[in-house]
C-alpha cells in the first residue's frame, strides 16, 4: 500500500488570459506537478491539483504569475502540512 498527499490550490480570479502563466514552486521537491512547473493560465481554470506529496510533511508553496508586463509576481504563498 502506498500513501500520498493530494491537495487543490485554488486560484480565485484567474482570468485565464492568453499570454499569461503561473509558476508553482514548493519544498520539499516531492510531488506533481514538479517544482518550478510553469502552466499557462488558460490551462488551469480555478485549480492547480498537487498530488503525490509526502504525507505528514510540512510543505512550503509559492505561486508566481507572469505576463507580458509582470515577471514572477508572487501571488500566493502557504505552509501546509499534508
N, C-alpha and C positions, 0 to 999 in steps of 0.2 A: 504494500500500500504506500502510495506517495501522496504527501500533502503539500499544498502550495497555497499562497495567499493571493487573492484576486481583489481588485477594487476598481471603481469607476471614478474618474476625475471629471467632474462637471465643468463645462466652460460656458457659464451664463453670458449671453450677449455675443456669442461667436457669430459674426456676420457672414461667415463662410465666403469672404471676398476673394476673388481671384487675385493672384499675385501676393498673397499673404500666407504665412505659415507659422506654426508653433514648433518649438523645440522642447522636448521633455528630457530633463536630466534628473538623475537620482543616485543616491548612495545608500547602502552598498549596491554595486553594479550587478545584481542578480534579479532578473525578471524580463518581461517582454511587454511592450517594445523595449529594445536595448537602450541603455542610457545614451543621451545625446541624439535620440532619433528626431528627425525633422519630418513633420507631417503637414501637408497642405491644409489650410483652413477649410477648403471645400470638401476635403475627405473626412473631416472629423464630425461634423454635426454638433451635438451638445456634449459629447462624452469621449474621453480617451480611456480605453479599457486597459488597465495594467493587470498582468497575470503572471503566474509562476514565480511570485516573490517568496522569500523565506518566511515561514510562519513564525510569529513571536519575535520578530526583528523590528527594531526602530529604523525606519526609512526617512531620509530627507529628500523631499521632492522640490524641484524648481521648474516652472513653466515659463518659457520665453516666447514673445511674439515678435515677428519681423514682417515688414512690408517694404515697399519702395522708399519709404521715408525713415522708418524706425528699424533698428537692428538690435536684436537680442534684448528687448524691453522685458524686464522681469514683471510678469503679470500675476503670478501666484506662487506661493511657497508654503510648504507644510511639513511638519514632523508627524509621521503616522506609524504607530506600532501595529504590525499586521497580525 
